Amino acid sequence: MVNQVYQDMASAIETLVLLMDNEGLWPSTNSTDAEPSETALRSQVPFALDTMGFESWLAYVFIPKMKHILSAQMPIPSMSITPAAEQYFTQAPPAILDQLKTIDGLSSKANLNE
């Protein structure tokens, strides 16, 4: 059961990447300023809102961290990202918000199974 949650979460994260890319919200790999600085990545503010946009936080902080957690089979943290996305990611298409809701739900499921 736990392995299924990890597989479902990995699939949900990959779907989020595809949705962001399809909507033009995934940072361009061709841009020289696409990746935030080390200082920006060390932000202590929730979602690094003081140093980057919410979509950049998803791309450079959240998604890599979740991929690491999943590949290392570490415990999936309890999270509720959707409310922050609704507030700070104002240009987020409904499909991306729905995918974040799916990820939040899988997080809850993973923590119920501990």
DSSP file (Angstrom, degrees, kcal/mol; ACC not computed):
  #  RESIDUE AA STRUCTURE BP1 BP2  ACC     N-H-->O    O-->H-N    N-H-->O    O-->H-N    TCO  KAPPA ALPHA  PHI   PSI    X-CA   Y-CA   Z-CA
    1    1 A M     >        0   0    0      0, 0.0     4,-1.7     0, 0.0     5,-0.1   0.000 360.0 360.0 360.0 -44.0    0.0    0.0    0.0
    2    2 A V  H  >  +     0   0    0      1,-0.2     4,-2.0     2,-0.2     5,-0.2   0.919 360.0  53.4 -63.7 -42.6    2.8    2.4    0.9
    3    3 A N  H  > S+     0   0    0      1,-0.2     4,-2.4     2,-0.2    -1,-0.2   0.865 105.5  55.1 -59.9 -35.2    4.6    1.7   -2.4
    4    4 A Q  H  > S+     0   0    0      2,-0.2     4,-2.9     1,-0.2    -1,-0.2   0.896 105.5  51.4 -65.1 -39.3    1.4    2.5   -4.2
    5    5 A V  H  X S+     0   0    0     -4,-1.7     4,-2.6     2,-0.2    -1,-0.2   0.906 110.1  49.5 -63.4 -40.7    1.3    5.9   -2.5
    6    6 A Y  H  X S+     0   0    0     -4,-2.0     4,-2.5     2,-0.2    -2,-0.2   0.915 112.9  47.0 -63.7 -42.7    4.9    6.6   -3.6
    7    7 A Q  H  X S+     0   0    0     -4,-2.4     4,-2.3     2,-0.2    -2,-0.2   0.919 113.3  48.4 -64.6 -43.4    4.1    5.6   -7.2
    8    8 A D  H  X S+     0   0    0     -4,-2.9     4,-2.3     2,-0.2    -2,-0.2   0.899 112.6  48.3 -63.8 -40.8    0.9    7.7   -7.2
    9    9 A M  H  X S+     0   0    0     -4,-2.6     4,-2.5     2,-0.2    -2,-0.2   0.918 110.3  51.1 -66.8 -43.0    2.8   10.7   -5.8
   10   10 A A  H  X S+     0   0    0     -4,-2.5     4,-2.2     1,-0.2    -2,-0.2   0.914 112.2  47.4 -59.9 -42.6    5.6   10.3   -8.3
   11   11 A S  H  X S+     0   0    0     -4,-2.3     4,-2.3     1,-0.2    -1,-0.2   0.900 111.1  51.0 -64.4 -41.3    3.1   10.2  -11.1
   12   12 A A  H  X S+     0   0    0     -4,-2.3     4,-2.0     2,-0.2    -2,-0.2   0.880 110.0  49.8 -65.1 -38.5    1.3   13.3   -9.7
   13   13 A I  H  X S+     0   0    0     -4,-2.5     4,-2.1     2,-0.2    -2,-0.2   0.920 111.1  48.9 -66.2 -44.1    4.6   15.2   -9.5
   14   14 A E  H  X S+     0   0    0     -4,-2.2     4,-2.3     1,-0.2    -2,-0.2   0.885 110.0  52.0 -63.6 -38.0    5.4   14.3  -13.2
   15   15 A T  H  X S+     0   0    0     -4,-2.3     4,-2.8     2,-0.2    -1,-0.2   0.900 107.2  53.1 -63.9 -40.1    1.9   15.4  -14.2
   16   16 A L  H  X S+     0   0    0     -4,-2.0     4,-2.7     2,-0.2    -2,-0.2   0.920 108.4  50.0 -59.9 -44.2    2.4   18.7  -12.5
   17   17 A V  H  X S+     0   0    0     -4,-2.1     4,-2.5     1,-0.2    -2,-0.2   0.933 112.2  47.5 -59.4 -47.1    5.7   19.2  -14.4
   18   18 A L  H  X S+     0   0    0     -4,-2.3     4,-3.1     2,-0.2    -2,-0.2   0.909 112.0  49.5 -62.6 -42.9    3.9   18.4  -17.7
   19   19 A L  H  X S+     0   0    0     -4,-2.8     4,-1.9     2,-0.2     6,-0.2   0.926 112.0  47.9 -62.6 -44.5    1.0   20.8  -16.9
   20   20 A M  H  <>S+     0   0    0     -4,-2.7     5,-3.2    -5,-0.2     6,-1.0   0.917 114.1  47.2 -62.5 -42.1    3.4   23.6  -16.0
   21   21 A D  H ><5S+     0   0    0     -4,-2.5     3,-1.5     4,-0.2    -2,-0.2   0.933 111.1  50.7 -64.8 -45.9    5.4   23.0  -19.2
   22   22 A N  H 3<5S+     0   0    0     -4,-3.1    -1,-0.2     1,-0.3    -2,-0.2   0.821 111.8  48.5 -61.6 -31.2    2.3   22.9  -21.3
   23   23 A E  T 3<5S-     0   0    0     -4,-1.9    -1,-0.3    -5,-0.2    -2,-0.2   0.413 116.5-113.3 -89.5   1.2    1.0   26.1  -19.8
   24   24 A G  T < 5S+     0   0    0     -3,-1.5    -3,-0.2    -4,-0.3    -2,-0.1   0.737  88.0 114.2  74.6  22.0    4.3   27.9  -20.3
   25   25 A L      < +     0   0    0     -5,-3.2    -4,-0.2    -6,-0.2    -5,-0.1   0.472  43.0  98.7-104.3  -4.7    4.9   28.1  -16.6
   26   26 A W  S    S-     0   0    0     -6,-1.0     3,-0.1    -5,-0.1    30,-0.1  -0.714  88.0-104.0 -82.4 131.3    7.9   25.8  -16.4
   27   27 A P        -     0   0    0      0, 0.0     2,-0.2     0, 0.0    -2,-0.1  -0.255  39.4-108.9 -56.8 138.3   11.1   27.9  -16.3
   28   28 A S        -     0   0    0      1,-0.1     3,-0.5    -4,-0.1     6,-0.1  -0.464  14.8-150.5 -70.5 133.8   13.0   27.8  -19.6
   29   29 A T  S    S+     0   0    0      1,-0.2    -1,-0.1    -2,-0.2     6,-0.1   0.641  96.5  60.2 -78.2 -13.0   16.2   25.8  -19.6
   30   30 A N  S    S+     0   0    0      4,-0.0     2,-0.3     3,-0.0    -1,-0.2   0.660  83.6  96.7 -85.3 -17.0   17.5   28.2  -22.3
   31   31 A S    >   -     0   0    0     -3,-0.5     3,-1.1     1,-0.1     4,-0.3  -0.551  66.6-147.8 -79.7 134.8   17.2   31.3  -20.1
   32   32 A T  T 3  S+     0   0    0     -2,-0.3     3,-0.2     1,-0.2    -1,-0.1   0.755 101.5  43.5 -72.0 -22.7   20.4   32.4  -18.4
   33   33 A D  T 3  S+     0   0    0      1,-0.1    -1,-0.2     4,-0.0     4,-0.1   0.192  82.8 105.7-105.5  17.5   18.3   33.7  -15.5
   34   34 A A    <   +     0   0    0     -3,-1.1    -1,-0.1    -6,-0.1    -2,-0.1   0.913  69.2  63.9 -64.1 -43.7   16.0   30.7  -15.2
   35   35 A E  S    S-     0   0    0     -4,-0.3    21,-0.0    -3,-0.2    -1,-0.0  -0.680  88.3-122.5 -89.2 131.7   17.5   29.2  -12.1
   36   36 A P        -     0   0    0      0, 0.0    -1,-0.1     0, 0.0    16,-0.1  -0.256  33.6 -97.6 -66.9 157.8   17.3   31.3   -8.9
   37   37 A S     >  -     0   0    0      1,-0.1     4,-2.2    -4,-0.1     5,-0.2  -0.192  32.3-106.1 -68.7 165.1   20.4   32.2   -7.1
   38   38 A E  H  > S+     0   0    0      1,-0.2     4,-1.2     2,-0.2    -1,-0.1   0.883 123.3  54.4 -59.4 -38.5   21.7   30.2   -4.1
   39   39 A T  H  4 S+     0   0    0      1,-0.2     3,-0.5     2,-0.2    -1,-0.2   0.923 107.5  49.2 -61.9 -44.5   20.6   33.1   -1.9
   40   40 A A  H >4 S+     0   0    0      1,-0.2     3,-1.3     2,-0.2    -2,-0.2   0.891 109.2  52.6 -62.1 -39.5   17.1   32.9   -3.3
   41   41 A L  H 3< S+     0   0    0     -4,-2.2    -1,-0.2     1,-0.3    -2,-0.2   0.741 103.9  57.7 -69.8 -22.3   17.0   29.1   -2.8
   42   42 A R  T 3< S+     0   0    0     -4,-1.2    -1,-0.3    -3,-0.5    -2,-0.2   0.335  76.5 140.6 -89.7   7.8   17.9   29.6    0.9
   43   43 A S    <   -     0   0    0     -3,-1.3     5,-0.1     1,-0.1     4,-0.1  -0.176  42.3-158.4 -51.8 140.1   14.9   31.8    1.6
   44   44 A Q        +     0   0    0      2,-0.1    -1,-0.1     3,-0.1     3,-0.1   0.435  62.2 104.3 -99.0  -3.4   13.3   31.2    5.0
   45   45 A V  S >  S-     0   0    0      1,-0.1     3,-2.6     2,-0.0     6,-0.1  -0.597  89.8 -92.3 -78.1 137.2   10.0   32.7    4.0
   46   46 A P  G >  S+     0   0    0      0, 0.0     3,-1.4     0, 0.0    -1,-0.1  -0.239 111.1   1.8 -51.6 134.2    7.3   30.2    3.2
   47   47 A F  G 3  S-     0   0    0      1,-0.3    10,-0.2     2,-0.1     5,-0.1   0.620 114.0 -93.0  60.9  15.5    7.3   29.3   -0.5
   48   48 A A  G X> S+     0   0    0     -3,-2.6     4,-1.9     1,-0.1     3,-1.9   0.821  72.6 159.9  50.7  36.7   10.3   31.6   -0.9
   49   49 A L  T <4  +     0   0    0     -3,-1.4    -1,-0.1     1,-0.3    -2,-0.1   0.699  65.3  60.5 -64.3 -18.9    7.9   34.4   -1.8
   50   50 A D  T 34 S+     0   0    0      1,-0.1    -1,-0.3    -4,-0.1     3,-0.1   0.652 118.0  26.8 -80.7 -14.0   10.5   37.0   -1.0
   51   51 A T  T <4 S+     0   0    0     -3,-1.9     2,-0.3     1,-0.3    -2,-0.2   0.556 124.4  13.1-125.3 -12.7   12.9   35.7   -3.6
   52   52 A M  S  < S-     0   0    0     -4,-1.9    -1,-0.3    -5,-0.1     2,-0.1  -0.990  75.9 -90.7-159.6 162.7   10.9   34.0   -6.4
   53   53 A G     >  -     0   0    0     -2,-0.3     4,-2.2     1,-0.1     3,-0.3  -0.341  44.0-107.6 -73.2 160.7    7.4   33.5   -7.8
   54   54 A F  H  > S+     0   0    0     34,-0.4     4,-2.4     1,-0.2     5,-0.1   0.882 120.0  53.9 -59.0 -40.0    5.3   30.6   -6.7
   55   55 A E  H  > S+     0   0    0      1,-0.2     4,-2.2     2,-0.2    -1,-0.2   0.864 108.4  50.0 -65.5 -34.0    5.8   28.7  -10.0
   56   56 A S  H  > S+     0   0    0     -3,-0.3     4,-3.1     2,-0.2     5,-0.4   0.888 108.1  53.3 -68.7 -38.4    9.6   29.1   -9.6
   57   57 A W  H  X>S+     0   0    0     -4,-2.2     5,-2.3     2,-0.2     4,-2.2   0.928 109.9  48.4 -60.5 -43.7    9.3   27.7   -6.0
   58   58 A L  I  <>S+     0   0    0     -4,-2.4     5,-2.9     3,-0.2    -2,-0.2   0.949 117.6  41.2 -58.5 -48.4    7.4   24.7   -7.4
   59   59 A A  I  <5S+     0   0    0     -4,-2.2    -2,-0.2     1,-0.2    -1,-0.2   0.860 127.3  27.9 -70.6 -38.3   10.0   24.1  -10.1
   60   60 A Y  I  <5S+     0   0    0     -4,-3.1    -3,-0.2    -5,-0.1    -1,-0.2   0.635 134.6  17.0-105.1 -16.0   13.2   24.7   -8.1
   61   61 A V  I  X5S+     0   0    0     -4,-2.2     4,-2.0    -5,-0.4    -3,-0.2   0.716 123.7  38.9-118.9 -62.3   12.3   23.8   -4.6
   62   62 A F  I  ><S+     0   0    0     -5,-2.3     4,-2.8     2,-0.2     5,-0.2   0.949 117.0  44.3 -63.4 -54.4    9.1   21.7   -4.2
   63   63 A I  H  ><S+     0   0    0     -5,-2.9     4,-2.6    -6,-0.3     5,-0.2   0.929 116.1  45.7 -64.1 -47.0    9.4   19.4   -7.2
   64   64 A P  H  > S+     0   0    0      0, 0.0     4,-2.2     0, 0.0    -1,-0.2   0.911 114.3  50.1 -60.6 -38.9   13.1   18.5   -6.7
   65   65 A K  H  X S+     0   0    0     -4,-2.0     4,-2.5     2,-0.2    -2,-0.2   0.921 111.9  47.2 -64.7 -42.4   12.6   18.0   -3.0
   66   66 A M  H  X S+     0   0    0     -4,-2.8     4,-2.7     2,-0.2     5,-0.2   0.898 110.0  52.5 -66.9 -39.1    9.6   15.7   -3.6
   67   67 A K  H  X S+     0   0    0     -4,-2.6     4,-2.5    -5,-0.2    -1,-0.2   0.906 111.1  48.1 -61.8 -40.1   11.6   13.7   -6.2
   68   68 A H  H  X S+     0   0    0     -4,-2.2     4,-2.2     2,-0.2     6,-0.2   0.937 111.6  49.2 -63.9 -47.2   14.4   13.3   -3.7
   69   69 A I  H  <>S+     0   0    0     -4,-2.5     5,-2.4     1,-0.2     4,-0.4   0.920 114.5  45.5 -58.1 -45.0   12.0   12.2   -1.0
   70   70 A L  H ><5S+     0   0    0     -4,-2.7     3,-0.9     1,-0.2    -1,-0.2   0.910 112.7  48.4 -68.8 -42.7   10.3    9.7   -3.3
   71   71 A S  H 3<5S+     0   0    0     -4,-2.5    -1,-0.2     1,-0.2    -2,-0.2   0.848 115.6  45.0 -67.8 -31.9   13.5    8.2   -4.7
   72   72 A A  T 3<5S-     0   0    0     -4,-2.2    -1,-0.2    -5,-0.2    -2,-0.2   0.452 108.0-127.1 -87.6  -0.9   14.9    7.8   -1.2
   73   73 A Q  T < 5 +     0   0    0     -3,-0.9    -3,-0.2    -4,-0.4    -4,-0.1   0.846  52.5 160.8  55.0  36.1   11.6    6.4    0.0
   74   74 A M      < -     0   0    0     -5,-2.4    -1,-0.2    -6,-0.2     2,-0.1  -0.408  53.1 -76.0 -77.3 162.4   11.7    8.9    2.8
   75   75 A P        -     0   0    0      0, 0.0    -1,-0.1     0, 0.0    36,-0.1  -0.382  48.0-119.7 -60.9 135.2    8.4    9.7    4.6
   76   76 A I        -     0   0    0     -3,-0.1     3,-0.1    -2,-0.1   -10,-0.0  -0.648  33.6-124.2 -75.7 124.2    6.1   11.9    2.5
   77   77 A P        -     0   0    0      0, 0.0     2,-0.3     0, 0.0    33,-0.1  -0.325  20.4-107.2 -71.1 152.2    5.5   15.1    4.5
   78   78 A S        +     0   0    0     32,-0.1     2,-0.3    33,-0.1    26,-0.1  -0.632  53.4 170.8 -72.6 132.7    2.0   16.3    5.3
   79   79 A M        -     0   0    0     -2,-0.3     2,-0.2    25,-0.3    29,-0.2  -0.983  38.1-167.4-148.2 157.4    1.3   19.3    3.1
   80   80 A S        +     0   0    0     -2,-0.3     4,-0.4     1,-0.1    21,-0.1  -0.676  27.9 152.7-143.3  82.7   -1.4   21.6    2.0
   81   81 A I     >  +     0   0    0     19,-0.3     4,-2.4    -2,-0.2     3,-0.4   0.779  56.1  77.3 -85.5 -29.6    0.0   23.5   -1.0
   82   82 A T  H  > S+     0   0    0     18,-0.3     4,-2.7     1,-0.2     5,-0.2   0.878  90.4  52.9 -55.8 -46.2   -3.3   24.3   -2.7
   83   83 A P  H  > S+     0   0    0      0, 0.0     4,-1.4     0, 0.0    -1,-0.2   0.903 112.0  46.5 -58.6 -38.9   -4.4   27.2   -0.4
   84   84 A A  H  > S+     0   0    0     -4,-0.4     4,-3.3    -3,-0.4     5,-0.5   0.904 111.7  51.6 -67.9 -39.7   -1.0   29.0   -1.0
   85   85 A A  H  X S+     0   0    0     -4,-2.4     4,-2.1     1,-0.2     7,-0.2   0.912 107.8  52.1 -62.1 -41.8   -1.2   28.4   -4.7
   86   86 A E  H  < S+     0   0    0     -4,-2.7    -1,-0.2    -5,-0.2    -2,-0.2   0.842 118.2  38.2 -63.3 -32.3   -4.7   29.9   -4.8
   87   87 A Q  H  < S+     0   0    0     -4,-1.4    -2,-0.2    -5,-0.2     3,-0.2   0.886 131.3  22.2 -85.4 -41.7   -3.4   33.0   -3.0
   88   88 A Y  H  < S+     0   0    0     -4,-3.3     2,-0.8     1,-0.2   -34,-0.4   0.649 112.8  63.1-106.7 -18.0    0.0   33.5   -4.5
   89   89 A F    ><  +     0   0    0     -4,-2.1     3,-2.2    -5,-0.5    -1,-0.2  -0.555  61.3 163.8-107.0  65.1    0.0   31.7   -7.9
   90   90 A T  T 3   +     0   0    0     -2,-0.8    -1,-0.2     1,-0.3    -2,-0.1   0.712  69.9  51.9 -64.4 -23.8   -2.7   33.9   -9.3
   91   91 A Q  T 3  S+     0   0    0     -3,-0.2    -1,-0.3     2,-0.0    -2,-0.0   0.321  78.8 130.7 -93.7   9.9   -2.1   32.9  -13.0
   92   92 A A    <   -     0   0    0     -3,-2.2    -3,-0.0    -7,-0.2   -72,-0.0  -0.453  58.3-128.1 -66.2 124.3   -2.3   29.2  -12.2
   93   93 A P    >>  -     0   0    0      0, 0.0     4,-1.8     0, 0.0     3,-1.0  -0.361  24.8-108.9 -66.3 153.3   -4.7   27.4  -14.6
   94   94 A P  H 3> S+     0   0    0      0, 0.0     4,-2.8     0, 0.0     5,-0.2   0.837 117.5  60.6 -53.4 -35.9   -7.4   25.3  -13.0
   95   95 A A  H 3> S+     0   0    0      1,-0.2     4,-1.9     2,-0.2     5,-0.1   0.875 105.2  47.8 -62.8 -35.9   -5.7   22.1  -14.1
   96   96 A I  H <> S+     0   0    0     -3,-1.0     4,-2.3     2,-0.2    -1,-0.2   0.913 111.8  49.1 -71.3 -41.9   -2.6   23.0  -12.1
   97   97 A L  H  X S+     0   0    0     -4,-1.8     4,-2.1     1,-0.2    -2,-0.2   0.912 110.9  51.1 -62.2 -40.8   -4.6   23.8   -9.0
   98   98 A D  H  X S+     0   0    0     -4,-2.8     4,-1.9     1,-0.2    -1,-0.2   0.895 109.4  50.5 -62.1 -39.5   -6.4   20.5   -9.4
   99   99 A Q  H  X S+     0   0    0     -4,-1.9     4,-2.3     1,-0.2    -2,-0.2   0.885 108.4  51.6 -67.8 -37.5   -3.1   18.7   -9.7
  100  100 A L  H  X S+     0   0    0     -4,-2.3     4,-2.6     2,-0.2   -18,-0.3   0.875 107.7  53.3 -65.1 -36.0   -1.9   20.4   -6.5
  101  101 A K  H  X S+     0   0    0     -4,-2.1     4,-2.5     2,-0.2    -2,-0.2   0.899 107.9  51.1 -62.7 -40.0   -5.1   19.3   -4.8
  102  102 A T  H  X S+     0   0    0     -4,-1.9     4,-2.4     2,-0.2    -2,-0.2   0.924 110.2  48.8 -61.8 -44.3   -4.3   15.7   -5.9
  103  103 A I  H  X S+     0   0    0     -4,-2.3     4,-2.1     2,-0.2    -2,-0.2   0.913 110.8  50.2 -63.7 -43.1   -0.8   16.0   -4.4
  104  104 A D  H  X S+     0   0    0     -4,-2.6     4,-2.2     1,-0.2   -25,-0.3   0.919 110.8  50.4 -59.1 -43.2   -2.2   17.4   -1.2
  105  105 A G  H  X S+     0   0    0     -4,-2.5     4,-2.3     1,-0.2    -2,-0.2   0.891 109.4  49.6 -64.0 -40.3   -4.6   14.5   -1.1
  106  106 A L  H  X S+     0   0    0     -4,-2.4     4,-2.7     2,-0.2    -1,-0.2   0.869 108.3  54.5 -66.0 -36.3   -1.9   11.9   -1.6
  107  107 A S  H  X S+     0   0    0     -4,-2.1     4,-1.9     2,-0.2    -2,-0.2   0.933 109.4  46.9 -60.6 -46.1    0.2   13.5    1.1
  108  108 A S  H  X S+     0   0    0     -4,-2.2     4,-1.4     1,-0.2    -2,-0.2   0.915 112.1  50.7 -62.0 -42.5   -2.8   13.1    3.5
  109  109 A K  H  X S+     0   0    0     -4,-2.3     4,-1.3     1,-0.2     3,-0.3   0.910 108.8  51.6 -61.4 -43.3   -3.2    9.5    2.4
  110  110 A A  H  < S+     0   0    0     -4,-2.7    -1,-0.2     1,-0.2    -2,-0.2   0.872 110.3  48.8 -62.4 -37.3    0.5    8.8    2.9
  111  111 A N  H  < S+     0   0    0     -4,-1.9     3,-0.4     1,-0.2    -1,-0.2   0.701 106.4  55.9 -79.8 -18.9    0.3   10.2    6.4
  112  112 A L  H  < S+     0   0    0     -4,-1.4    -1,-0.2    -3,-0.3    -2,-0.2   0.775 105.1  54.5 -75.6 -27.2   -2.8    8.1    7.3
  113  113 A N     <        0   0    0     -4,-1.3    -1,-0.2     1,-0.2    -2,-0.2   0.404 360.0 360.0 -88.7   2.0   -0.9    5.0    6.4
  114  114 A E              0   0    0     -3,-0.4    -1,-0.2    -4,-0.1    -2,-0.1   0.510 360.0 360.0 -68.9 360.0    2.1    5.6    8.7
